[in-house]
């Protein structure tokens, strides 16, 4: 598991781990938390994982080519929008804010761009209705 470093969070700004790290540690999964993705020192531990493929979900940074090339079969991104709409951060929130009637998930082979790369499925997307009910709690403010 590779995730962002622990960072200050909450009102007290206490250093806290990302939730995905907490789950990984509880499951006994080793966790890598590089401070800088372009720092070559962390690539050796990443290579030591010997992954066939990397699956990236909401990492929050553009991965450099050196990182993308470590897994034998490359890196796949799971992005929570129907690309090219809502490329980047908070795609679900933006779909709701803009009143989209449909949204979905796009998977693709990663390259050095922001949410760019060759689609992993014939259509590149799977969609569903995104029509919130009037009684639904506000998802984003």
ChimeraX attribute file (.defattr): number of C-alpha atoms within 10 A of each C-alpha:
attribute: neighborCount
match mode: 1-to-1
recipient: residues
	/A:1	16
	/A:2	16
	/A:3	20
	/A:4	19
	/A:5	16
	/A:6	15
	/A:7	11
	/A:8	12
	/A:9	12
	/A:10	8
	/A:11	6
	/A:12	7
	/A:13	9
	/A:14	11
	/A:15	12
	/A:16	14
	/A:17	16
	/A:18	14
	/A:19	10
	/A:20	14
	/A:21	22
	/A:22	14
	/A:23	11
	/A:24	14
	/A:25	12
	/A:26	9
	/A:27	9
	/A:28	9
	/A:29	12
	/A:30	11
	/A:31	15
	/A:32	15
	/A:33	15
	/A:34	17
	/A:35	12
	/A:36	11
	/A:37	17
	/A:38	14
	/A:39	9
	/A:40	11
	/A:41	11
	/A:42	16
	/A:43	15
	/A:44	10
	/A:45	10
	/A:46	17
	/A:47	14
	/A:48	9
	/A:49	12
	/A:50	11
	/A:51	14
	/A:52	11
	/A:53	15
	/A:54	21
	/A:55	15
	/A:56	18
	/A:57	13
	/A:58	13
	/A:59	12
	/A:60	13
	/A:61	11
	/A:62	16
	/A:63	19
	/A:64	13
	/A:65	13
	/A:66	12
	/A:67	20
	/A:68	20
	/A:69	17
	/A:70	21
	/A:71	17
	/A:72	13
	/A:73	13
	/A:74	17
	/A:75	21
	/A:76	21
	/A:77	22
	/A:78	17
	/A:79	23
	/A:80	22
	/A:81	24
	/A:82	20
	/A:83	21
	/A:84	10
	/A:85	11
	/A:86	18
	/A:87	15
	/A:88	17
	/A:89	16
	/A:90	14
	/A:91	20
	/A:92	19
	/A:93	15
	/A:94	15
	/A:95	20
	/A:96	18
	/A:97	13
	/A:98	8
	/A:99	12
	/A:100	14
	/A:101	12
	/A:102	14
	/A:103	23
	/A:104	18
	/A:105	17
	/A:106	22
	/A:107	26
	/A:108	21
	/A:109	20
	/A:110	26
	/A:111	20
	/A:112	14
	/A:113	11
	/A:114	14
	/A:115	21
	/A:116	15
	/A:117	15
	/A:118	12
	/A:119	17
	/A:120	16
	/A:121	12
	/A:122	6
	/A:123	9
	/A:124	14
	/A:125	19
	/A:126	13
	/A:127	12
	/A:128	10
	/A:129	10
	/A:130	15
	/A:131	13
	/A:132	14
	/A:133	7
	/A:134	7
	/A:135	6
	/A:136	8
	/A:137	8
	/A:138	11
	/A:139	10
	/A:140	10
	/A:141	5
